[in-house]
Amino acid sequence: MAERVEVTPEGGAPGEAGAGAAVPPAEAPPAHGREAMREARERLREKRGLAERLFLAIDNPVLRRELLTALRSNKAFILQFIFLFVLGAVVRLAWPEEEISTRSERARTLFRIFGQGQLVLLSVLSPAFSASAMTMEKEKRAIDLLMTSPIKPGTILMGKYLSSVLYLFLLVFSTIPIVSVCMWLPGIDPHQIAGLYVLLMSVAASFGMIGLTCSTFFHRSQISLSITYLVVLPLAVILLVFSRAFDGFFVLGAAIWPSGLLLFATFVMYQACLKRLRQPFDPVFKAAEEEDISTQTGLVLVRDRFPDNLLAPPKDDALLPDHGNPIYQKEIRSEIFGRGTLFLRLIIQISMFLSVVFLTFLYLKKEYVFVDYLVVFTMLVAPAFACNTFTQERERGTLELLLTTLIHPHQVVSGKFLACFRLSLFLTALVGVTLLFYLLVGGSAPNTTGLSALVGRVGFFGVYLLILGGTIVFETALGMFFSLVCRSTLQSMIMTYSVILLFFGVPMAVKALLYLTMPAERLPEESIAWACFTSPFEAIYSVTWKQVGSSMELRKPTMIWPAYLGFALTMSGILMGYIYGTFERWATKVNRPQ
């Protein structure tokens, strides 16, 4: 018999080959194979640019993922274009055109305006990048997966922080070509430019950390965004006041001190966030009825006592009265406070603390500044309650259930609107009740005495109430409109705040720029005032007589507050009409028999 010859793999023993036999582990390639792989890697490395090498060198998977999603989006390029366009327009409008002898002072004014413009833009943009960094993970139910991954909590926190701050740094550094043009002017030296950018980097780092801190300690993006703005905007106002009061505020020697304080606060907040991340997150929220009052610090809300029951009425077991609105009762008693009263208590405490600062203007008989503060307060509060009226139904998958109920769409929309309007109005009244006592007791109308002075003060108070009420109506309607057309609550809030700033803030910024750059005799004051009729700040300023010049002469400003009220109420009617029509059309489409 012929011998059976077994074909074995190279280096293997006989009997190990055949069908179904295990494939032996791959051995190291020969020397020439390793050399070829090394050469291939070298060629691939040579093809990579410097940016790709730096990106691959980042040893933080969270940061790499966030940078990929953020910097590749069209929003990043559009936002950078708008940022540079606004600052370029400011420099062009404020560019001095006087003789050489006076250009030095105007150049310093231009540089100060440029720095103030960047501070304002950073205070507006920084919460939008960082205030939802961690809350988005919580809302998507991905926070537990992220925290149980092999990534360390410090790596996660640093990745989230740098992903939100690095883009702000990019915006700041992209303005260097614009500010370098200002060095052609006399009166500006490199120490001022260095001090400006040191301060701007510190502001971006601290404001971004404030948003990340709120995002770490709160569970909803809308709450985190509102609290962040409520903290960031007063800090920005303080920096703006110091920059206007001191000419050398942006000099490197003076900018070191506020920058050091901001960076120290950033370090403290970072440590607090790191400590919170090392603790488990509780996904179960306690409603207002389940909160333990004895464990709460600071302000406590007792829902069955006055005046807390006006803000947060307790649940009622009685039957709904005839012609009642069940959606309104659900929203005001259960829905808004279904996640507890922490957000409401923080809003009240922070706003009351800030109102003490603005009471100084009542003592100086500048009550319109205090009313301006109330308008800013409504800009923060009203969208926070209105921007999730429909998006929360869509995110929870209950929108179709709401459309198929026997409740008329008119009741659904009106119930949600009234609940949001009631909360915003009550919170504003709680903060601004001091204004009532001032106007009825301390304030006085010009050129009036006795009973006529009292009637004048009552009239002023009534006009202020109309302006505040119209502003809240417009902000609530705008928030509900974007909540209807946007897919998420965060998108709705960003769009609402953007439009509010466009109507309320941009006209006043342009007006301030014109007053700083144009001679007083060339200013068409009445035309400028009418161009700002969409802003409640200009409407408030036009209510009472103002003291002008060093002679303290009383002058009546251009009365545009009726035009503003007409604009706010008309726009609110148009927006609510669209919401009513769209919601009813959706309900008809869902309930239509197939």
C-alpha positions as CSV (number, residue, x, y, z in Angstrom):
1,M,0.0,0.0,0.0
2,A,1.1,3.5,-0.7
3,E,1.9,5.6,2.2
4,R,-0.4,8.4,3.1
5,V,1.3,11.7,2.9
6,E,-0.1,14.4,5.1
7,V,0.3,18.0,3.9
8,T,0.9,20.1,7.0
9,P,1.1,23.9,7.1
10,E,4.5,25.4,7.4
11,G,5.9,24.9,10.8
12,G,2.9,22.8,11.9
13,A,2.7,19.2,13.2
14,P,1.2,16.4,11.2
15,G,-2.5,15.7,11.8
16,E,-3.4,19.4,12.5
17,A,-4.7,20.2,9.0
18,G,-7.9,19.2,7.3
19,A,-11.4,20.4,7.0
20,G,-12.7,22.0,10.1
21,A,-9.3,22.2,11.7
22,A,-8.6,25.4,13.6
23,V,-6.6,28.0,11.8
24,P,-3.3,28.6,13.6
25,P,-2.6,32.0,14.9
26,A,-1.0,34.4,12.5
27,E,2.6,34.8,13.0
28,A,4.6,38.0,12.8
29,P,5.3,39.0,9.3
30,P,8.8,38.6,8.0
31,A,11.3,41.4,8.2
32,H,10.6,42.7,4.7
33,G,6.8,42.8,5.5
34,R,7.3,44.9,8.6
35,E,9.5,47.3,6.7
36,A,6.7,47.6,4.0
37,M,4.1,48.3,6.7
38,R,6.4,50.9,8.3
39,E,6.9,52.6,5.0
40,A,3.1,52.6,4.4
41,R,2.5,54.3,7.7
42,E,5.2,56.9,7.0
43,R,3.6,57.7,3.6
44,L,0.2,58.0,5.3
45,R,1.7,60.3,7.9
46,E,3.3,62.5,5.3
47,K,-0.1,63.0,3.6
48,R,-1.7,64.3,6.8
49,G,-1.6,67.9,7.4
50,L,-0.7,69.7,10.7
51,A,-4.3,70.0,11.7
52,E,-5.0,66.3,11.3
53,R,-1.9,65.4,13.3
54,L,-2.9,67.7,16.1
55,F,-6.4,66.3,16.1
56,L,-5.3,62.7,16.2
57,A,-2.9,63.6,19.0
58,I,-5.7,64.6,21.3
59,D,-6.0,61.9,23.9
60,N,-9.6,62.7,24.8
61,P,-12.4,60.8,22.9
62,V,-15.1,63.1,24.2
63,L,-13.3,66.2,22.9
64,R,-12.5,64.6,19.6
65,R,-16.1,63.6,19.1
66,E,-17.5,67.0,20.1
67,L,-15.0,68.8,17.8
68,L,-15.9,66.7,14.9
69,T,-19.7,67.3,15.3
70,A,-19.3,71.0,16.1
71,L,-16.7,72.3,13.6
72,R,-18.1,70.4,10.6
73,S,-21.5,72.0,10.9
74,N,-22.6,74.9,8.8
75,K,-23.7,76.7,11.9
76,A,-20.1,77.2,13.1
77,F,-19.1,79.0,9.9
78,I,-22.3,81.1,9.8
79,L,-21.9,82.1,13.4
80,Q,-18.2,83.0,12.9
81,F,-19.2,85.1,9.8
82,I,-21.9,87.0,11.8
83,F,-19.5,87.5,14.7
84,L,-16.8,89.1,12.5
85,F,-19.3,91.0,10.4
86,V,-20.8,92.7,13.5
87,L,-17.4,93.6,14.9
88,G,-16.2,94.8,11.5
89,A,-19.3,97.0,11.1
90,V,-18.7,98.4,14.6
91,V,-15.1,99.4,13.7
92,R,-16.2,100.9,10.4
93,L,-18.9,103.0,12.0
94,A,-16.7,104.2,14.8
95,W,-13.6,104.8,12.7
96,P,-12.4,108.4,13.5
97,E,-12.4,110.8,10.6
98,E,-11.3,114.0,12.5
99,E,-8.1,115.9,12.4
100,I,-4.9,114.4,13.7
101,S,-5.1,116.3,16.9
102,T,-8.4,114.7,17.9
103,R,-7.9,111.3,16.4
104,S,-6.1,109.9,19.5
105,E,-9.1,110.3,21.7
106,R,-11.5,108.9,19.1
107,A,-9.1,106.0,18.6
108,R,-9.3,105.1,22.2
109,T,-13.0,105.3,22.1
110,L,-13.0,103.0,19.0
111,F,-10.9,100.5,20.9
112,R,-13.1,100.6,23.9
113,I,-16.2,100.1,21.8
114,F,-14.5,97.2,20.1
115,G,-13.7,95.5,23.4
116,Q,-17.2,96.1,24.8
117,G,-18.7,94.7,21.6
118,Q,-16.7,91.5,22.1
119,L,-17.7,91.3,25.7
120,V,-21.4,91.6,24.8
121,L,-21.1,89.0,22.0
122,L,-19.3,86.5,24.3
123,S,-21.9,86.9,27.0
124,V,-24.6,86.1,24.5
125,L,-22.9,83.2,22.8
126,S,-21.1,81.4,25.6
127,P,-24.3,80.0,27.3
128,A,-25.5,78.6,24.0
129,F,-22.4,76.4,23.7
130,S,-21.9,75.2,27.2
131,A,-25.3,75.3,29.0
132,S,-26.6,72.1,27.3
133,A,-23.3,70.1,27.2
134,M,-24.4,67.7,30.0
135,T,-28.1,68.2,30.0
136,M,-28.3,66.9,26.5
137,E,-26.8,63.6,27.7
138,K,-29.3,63.5,30.5
139,E,-32.3,64.2,28.3
140,K,-31.2,61.5,25.8
141,R,-30.8,59.0,28.7
142,A,-27.1,58.6,27.7
143,I,-25.5,60.0,30.9
144,D,-25.4,56.5,32.6
145,L,-23.7,55.0,29.6
146,L,-21.2,57.8,29.5
147,M,-20.4,57.6,33.2
148,T,-20.0,53.8,33.1
149,S,-17.7,53.8,30.2
150,P,-13.9,53.4,30.7
151,I,-13.5,57.1,30.3
152,K,-12.6,58.9,33.5
153,P,-15.0,61.6,34.9
154,G,-12.2,64.2,34.6
155,T,-11.7,63.3,30.9
156,I,-15.4,63.6,30.2
157,L,-15.7,67.0,32.0
158,M,-12.6,68.4,30.3
159,G,-13.7,67.2,26.9
160,K,-17.1,68.8,27.3
161,Y,-15.6,72.0,28.6
162,L,-12.9,72.4,25.9
163,S,-15.4,71.5,23.2
164,S,-17.6,74.5,24.2
165,V,-14.7,76.9,25.0
166,L,-12.4,76.2,22.1
167,Y,-14.9,77.6,19.6
168,L,-15.2,80.7,21.7
169,F,-11.4,81.0,21.6
170,L,-11.5,80.6,17.9
171,L,-14.0,83.5,17.6
172,V,-11.8,85.7,19.8
173,F,-8.6,85.0,17.9
174,S,-10.3,85.4,14.5
175,T,-10.8,89.1,15.4
176,I,-7.0,89.8,15.5
177,P,-6.9,91.1,11.9
178,I,-9.7,93.6,12.8
179,V,-8.0,94.9,15.9
180,S,-4.6,95.0,14.1
181,V,-6.1,97.7,11.9
182,C,-6.7,99.8,15.0
183,M,-3.0,99.9,15.7
184,W,-2.6,102.3,12.8
185,L,-4.3,104.9,14.9
186,P,-2.5,107.0,17.4
187,G,-3.2,106.3,21.1
188,I,-3.3,102.5,20.9
189,D,-0.3,100.4,22.0
190,P,0.3,96.7,22.1
191,H,-0.2,96.6,25.9
192,Q,-3.8,97.5,25.4
193,I,-4.4,94.9,22.8
194,A,-2.6,92.2,25.0
195,G,-4.8,93.2,28.0
196,L,-7.9,93.1,25.9
197,Y,-7.3,89.5,24.6
198,V,-6.2,88.3,28.1
199,L,-9.5,89.6,29.5
200,L,-11.5,88.2,26.6
201,M,-10.0,84.7,27.0
202,S,-10.7,84.8,30.7
203,V,-14.3,85.9,30.1
204,A,-14.8,83.1,27.5
205,A,-13.3,80.5,29.9
206,S,-15.3,81.6,32.9
207,F,-18.6,82.1,31.1
208,G,-18.3,78.8,29.5
209,M,-17.6,77.2,32.9
210,I,-20.7,78.8,34.3
211,G,-22.8,77.2,31.6
212,L,-21.2,73.8,32.1
213,T,-21.7,74.1,35.9
214,C,-25.4,74.8,35.4
215,S,-25.6,71.9,32.8
216,T,-24.0,69.6,35.4
217,F,-26.2,70.4,38.3
218,F,-29.5,70.7,36.4
219,H,-31.4,68.2,34.4
220,R,-33.1,70.2,31.7
221,S,-31.5,72.4,29.0
222,Q,-34.1,75.1,29.3
223,I,-33.5,75.5,33.0
224,S,-29.7,75.4,32.6
225,L,-29.8,78.0,29.8
226,S,-32.0,80.4,31.7
227,I,-30.0,80.2,34.9
228,T,-26.7,80.6,33.0
229,Y,-28.0,83.8,31.3
230,L,-29.3,85.1,34.7
231,V,-25.8,84.8,36.1
232,V,-23.7,85.7,33.0
233,L,-25.6,88.9,31.9
234,P,-25.1,90.7,35.2
235,L,-21.4,89.9,35.2
236,A,-21.2,91.2,31.6
237,V,-22.9,94.4,32.7
238,I,-20.5,94.8,35.6
239,L,-17.5,94.4,33.2
240,L,-19.1,96.9,30.8
241,V,-19.6,99.5,33.6
242,F,-16.0,99.1,34.6
243,S,-14.8,99.4,31.0
244,R,-16.7,102.7,30.6
245,A,-15.7,104.1,34.0
246,F,-11.9,103.4,33.6
247,D,-10.1,104.4,30.4
248,G,-7.3,102.0,31.2
249,F,-9.5,99.0,31.9
250,F,-8.2,97.0,28.9
251,V,-4.5,97.8,29.6
252,L,-2.6,94.6,30.4
253,G,-1.7,95.7,34.0
254,A,-5.3,96.5,34.8
255,A,-6.8,93.5,33.0
256,I,-4.8,91.0,35.0
257,W,-6.9,91.5,38.1
258,P,-10.4,90.7,36.7
259,S,-8.9,88.0,34.6
260,G,-7.3,86.4,37.7
261,L,-10.6,86.5,39.6
262,L,-12.5,85.0,36.6
263,L,-10.0,82.2,36.2
264,F,-10.0,81.4,40.0
265,A,-13.8,81.2,39.9
266,T,-13.5,78.9,36.8
267,F,-11.2,76.6,38.8
268,V,-13.6,76.4,41.7
269,M,-16.5,75.7,39.5
270,Y,-14.5,73.0,37.7
271,Q,-13.8,71.2,41.0
272,A,-17.5,71.4,42.0
273,C,-18.5,69.9,38.6
274,L,-15.9,67.1,38.9
275,K,-17.2,66.3,42.4
276,R,-20.7,66.1,41.1
277,L,-19.8,63.8,38.2
278,R,-18.3,61.3,40.6
279,Q,-21.7,61.0,42.3
280,P,-24.6,59.0,40.8
281,F,-27.3,60.8,38.9
282,D,-30.9,60.2,40.0
283,P,-33.1,60.0,36.9
284,V,-36.3,60.1,39.1
285,F,-37.7,63.6,39.6
286,K,-39.8,64.5,42.6
287,A,-42.9,66.6,41.9
288,A,-43.7,69.7,44.0
289,E,-46.0,67.8,46.2
290,E,-43.3,65.2,47.0
291,E,-40.6,67.6,47.9
292,D,-39.4,67.6,51.5
293,I,-39.5,71.2,52.7
294,S,-37.2,70.5,55.6
295,T,-34.3,69.6,53.3
296,Q,-34.6,72.7,51.1
297,T,-32.2,75.6,51.6
298,G,-33.1,79.3,51.1
299,L,-36.5,80.1,49.8
300,V,-39.3,77.6,50.4
301,L,-42.6,77.4,48.5
302,V,-45.7,76.3,50.4
303,R,-48.3,75.8,47.7
304,D,-51.3,76.0,50.0
305,R,-50.5,79.4,51.5
306,F,-50.7,83.0,50.2
307,P,-49.0,84.3,48.1
308,D,-47.3,81.0,47.1
309,N,-50.6,79.6,45.9
310,L,-50.8,82.4,43.3
311,L,-47.6,81.2,41.8
312,A,-47.8,77.5,42.4
313,P,-51.4,76.5,43.2
314,P,-51.8,73.0,44.8
315,K,-53.5,70.1,43.2
316,D,-57.3,70.1,43.5
317,D,-59.3,66.9,43.8
318,A,-62.6,68.7,43.1
319,L,-64.3,68.2,39.7
320,L,-63.5,70.6,36.9
321,P,-66.1,73.4,36.7
322,D,-68.2,73.8,33.6
323,H,-66.6,75.6,30.7
324,G,-63.2,75.1,32.5
325,N,-60.0,74.5,30.6
326,P,-58.4,71.2,31.6
327,I,-55.2,72.0,29.8
328,Y,-54.7,75.2,31.8
329,Q,-55.4,73.3,35.0
330,K,-53.0,70.6,34.1
331,E,-50.2,73.0,33.1
332,I,-50.5,75.3,36.1
333,R,-51.0,72.7,38.8
334,S,-49.0,69.6,37.6
335,E,-47.0,70.0,34.4
336,I,-44.8,73.0,35.2
337,F,-44.0,71.8,38.7
338,G,-43.8,68.1,37.8
339,R,-40.0,68.2,38.1
340,G,-40.0,70.2,41.4
341,T,-39.7,73.9,42.3
342,L,-35.9,74.2,42.3
343,F,-35.8,76.2,39.1
344,L,-38.5,78.5,40.3
345,R,-36.9,79.1,43.7
346,L,-33.5,79.9,42.1
347,I,-35.1,82.3,39.7
348,I,-36.8,84.2,42.6
349,Q,-33.7,84.3,44.8
350,I,-31.3,85.4,42.1
351,S,-33.7,88.0,40.7
352,M,-34.5,89.4,44.2
353,F,-30.7,89.7,44.9
354,L,-30.2,91.6,41.6
355,S,-33.2,93.9,42.2
356,V,-31.5,95.2,45.4
357,V,-28.6,96.4,43.2
358,F,-31.0,98.2,40.8
359,L,-32.9,99.8,43.6
360,T,-30.1,102.4,43.6
361,F,-31.6,103.8,40.4
362,L,-34.9,104.4,42.2
363,Y,-33.1,106.5,44.7
364,L,-31.4,108.5,41.9
365,K,-34.9,109.1,40.4
366,K,-34.1,107.0,37.3
367,E,-36.9,104.5,37.6
368,Y,-36.7,103.7,33.9
369,V,-33.4,101.8,34.6
370,F,-35.2,99.6,37.1
371,V,-38.0,98.9,34.6
372,D,-35.3,98.0,32.0
373,Y,-34.1,95.4,34.5
374,L,-37.6,94.1,34.7
375,V,-37.7,93.8,30.9
376,V,-34.4,91.8,31.0
377,F,-35.9,89.6,33.6
378,T,-38.9,88.9,31.5
379,M,-36.6,88.1,28.5
380,L,-35.1,85.3,30.6
381,V,-38.2,84.0,32.3
382,A,-40.9,84.0,29.7
383,P,-39.1,82.0,27.0
384,A,-38.0,79.5,29.7
385,F,-41.7,78.6,30.3
386,A,-43.0,79.0,26.7
387,C,-40.3,77.4,24.6
388,N,-41.2,73.8,25.6
389,T,-45.0,74.0,25.4
390,F,-45.1,71.7,22.3
391,T,-41.6,70.4,22.0
392,Q,-41.9,68.6,25.4
393,E,-45.0,66.9,24.0
394,R,-43.1,65.9,20.9
395,E,-40.1,64.7,22.8
396,R,-42.2,62.5,25.2
397,G,-44.3,61.1,22.3
398,T,-47.6,62.6,23.6
399,L,-48.3,65.1,20.9
400,E,-50.5,62.7,18.9
401,L,-52.4,61.8,22.1
402,L,-53.0,65.4,22.7
403,L,-54.3,65.9,19.2
404,T,-56.7,63.0,19.4
405,T,-58.4,64.0,22.7
406,L,-61.9,65.5,22.9
407,I,-60.4,68.7,24.0
408,H,-60.7,71.4,21.4
409,P,-57.4,72.7,19.9
410,H,-58.4,76.2,20.9
411,Q,-58.4,75.1,24.6
412,V,-55.1,73.4,24.2
413,V,-53.3,76.4,22.8
414,S,-55.0,79.0,25.1
415,G,-54.5,76.8,28.2
416,K,-50.7,76.6,27.6
417,F,-50.5,80.3,26.7
418,L,-52.4,81.4,29.9
419,A,-50.3,79.1,32.1
420,C,-47.0,80.5,30.8
421,F,-48.2,84.1,30.8
422,R,-49.5,83.8,34.4
423,L,-46.1,82.5,35.7
424,S,-44.1,85.1,33.9
425,L,-46.4,87.9,35.0
426,F,-46.4,86.9,38.6
427,L,-42.6,86.5,38.8
428,T,-42.1,89.9,37.2
429,A,-44.6,91.5,39.7
430,L,-42.9,89.8,42.6
431,V,-39.6,91.4,41.6
432,G,-41.0,94.8,40.6
433,V,-43.4,95.4,43.5
434,T,-40.9,98.0,44.8
435,L,-41.5,100.1,41.7
436,L,-45.2,100.5,42.8
437,F,-44.3,102.0,46.2
438,Y,-41.7,104.3,44.6
439,L,-44.1,105.7,42.0
440,L,-47.0,106.1,44.4
441,V,-44.9,107.5,47.3
442,G,-41.5,108.7,46.3
443,G,-41.6,109.5,42.6
444,S,-43.2,112.6,41.1
445,A,-44.3,113.8,37.7
446,P,-42.5,117.0,36.5
447,N,-44.1,120.3,37.0
448,T,-46.9,118.8,39.2
449,T,-47.9,119.0,42.8
450,G,-50.5,117.6,45.2
451,L,-53.3,115.5,43.6
452,S,-52.0,116.1,40.1
453,A,-48.6,114.7,41.0
454,L,-50.3,111.5,42.4
455,V,-52.4,111.2,39.2
456,G,-49.2,111.6,37.1
457,R,-47.4,108.9,39.1
458,V,-50.4,106.5,38.7
459,G,-50.3,107.2,35.0
460,F,-46.6,106.5,34.7
461,F,-47.1,103.3,36.6
462,G,-49.9,102.2,34.3
463,V,-47.9,102.8,31.2
464,Y,-45.0,100.8,32.7
465,L,-47.4,98.0,33.4
466,L,-48.7,98.1,29.8
467,I,-45.2,97.9,28.4
468,L,-44.2,95.0,30.7
469,G,-47.5,93.2,30.0
470,G,-47.1,93.6,26.2
471,T,-43.5,92.4,26.4
472,I,-44.5,89.3,28.3
473,V,-47.3,88.6,25.8
474,F,-45.0,88.9,22.8
475,E,-42.2,86.8,24.4
476,T,-44.7,84.1,25.3
477,A,-46.2,84.0,21.9
478,L,-42.8,83.9,20.3
479,G,-41.6,81.1,22.5
480,M,-44.8,79.0,21.7
481,F,-44.3,79.7,18.0
482,F,-40.8,78.3,17.9
483,S,-41.8,75.5,20.2
484,L,-44.4,74.6,17.5
485,V,-42.0,74.8,14.5
486,C,-38.8,73.4,16.1
487,R,-38.0,69.8,16.9
488,S,-36.3,70.2,20.3
489,T,-36.6,72.5,23.2
490,L,-33.0,73.7,22.9
491,Q,-33.5,74.8,19.3
492,S,-36.7,76.5,20.3
493,M,-35.0,78.5,23.1
494,I,-32.0,79.5,20.9
495,M,-34.3,80.7,18.1
496,T,-36.5,82.6,20.6
497,Y,-33.6,84.3,22.3
498,S,-32.1,85.2,18.9
499,V,-35.2,86.9,17.7
500,I,-35.8,88.7,21.0
501,L,-32.2,90.1,20.9
502,L,-32.8,91.1,17.2
503,F,-35.9,93.1,18.1
504,F,-35.0,94.4,21.5
505,G,-31.2,94.6,21.7
506,V,-29.9,95.4,18.2
507,P,-31.7,98.7,17.8
508,M,-30.4,99.9,21.1
509,A,-26.9,98.8,20.3
510,V,-27.0,100.7,17.0
511,K,-28.4,103.8,18.8
512,A,-25.6,103.7,21.4
513,L,-23.0,103.4,18.6
514,L,-24.4,106.3,16.7
515,Y,-24.5,108.5,19.8
516,L,-20.8,107.6,20.5
517,T,-19.5,108.2,17.0
518,M,-21.5,111.1,15.6
519,P,-21.5,114.7,16.8
520,A,-24.5,115.8,18.8
521,E,-25.6,118.5,16.3
522,R,-25.8,115.9,13.5
523,L,-27.9,113.4,15.3
524,P,-31.5,113.0,14.2
525,E,-32.8,112.1,17.6
526,E,-36.4,111.8,16.7
527,S,-35.7,109.6,13.7
528,I,-33.4,107.4,15.7
529,A,-36.0,107.0,18.4
530,W,-38.7,105.9,15.9
531,A,-36.2,103.4,14.3
532,C,-36.0,101.8,17.8
533,F,-39.8,101.4,18.2
534,T,-39.5,97.5,18.3
535,S,-37.4,97.7,21.6
536,P,-39.2,98.0,25.0
537,F,-36.1,99.8,26.4
538,E,-36.7,102.7,24.1
539,A,-40.4,102.6,24.9
540,I,-39.7,102.8,28.6
541,Y,-37.2,105.7,28.1
542,S,-40.0,107.6,26.3
543,V,-42.5,107.5,29.1
544,T,-41.3,110.3,31.4
545,W,-39.4,113.6,31.1
546,K,-35.7,113.4,31.3
547,Q,-33.0,115.7,32.6
548,V,-30.6,116.6,29.8
549,G,-27.2,118.3,29.9
550,S,-25.3,119.9,32.8
551,S,-28.2,122.5,33.3
552,M,-30.5,119.6,34.3
553,E,-33.1,120.8,31.9
554,L,-36.2,118.7,31.6
555,R,-37.0,117.4,28.1
556,K,-39.8,115.2,26.8
557,P,-38.4,112.3,24.7
558,T,-40.1,111.2,21.6
559,M,-43.2,109.3,22.8
560,I,-42.9,105.9,21.0
561,W,-44.3,103.6,23.6
562,P,-47.8,103.4,21.9
563,A,-46.0,102.3,18.7
564,Y,-44.2,99.6,20.7
565,L,-47.4,98.4,22.3
566,G,-49.0,98.2,18.9
567,F,-46.0,96.3,17.4
568,A,-45.9,93.8,20.4
569,L,-49.6,93.1,20.4
570,T,-49.9,92.9,16.6
571,M,-47.0,90.5,16.3
572,S,-48.4,88.4,19.2
573,G,-51.8,88.2,17.5
574,I,-50.1,87.1,14.2
575,L,-48.1,84.4,16.0
576,M,-50.9,83.1,18.1
577,G,-53.2,83.0,15.0
578,Y,-50.6,80.9,13.2
579,I,-50.3,78.6,16.2
580,Y,-54.1,78.2,16.5
581,G,-54.4,77.5,12.8
582,T,-51.6,75.0,12.6
583,F,-52.6,73.1,15.7
584,E,-56.2,72.8,14.5
585,R,-55.0,71.7,11.1
586,W,-52.9,69.0,12.8
587,A,-55.8,67.8,14.9
588,T,-58.1,67.6,11.9
589,K,-55.5,65.6,9.9
590,V,-55.0,63.1,12.8
591,N,-58.7,62.7,13.5
592,R,-59.7,62.3,9.9
593,P,-61.0,58.8,9.2
594,Q,-58.8,56.8,6.9
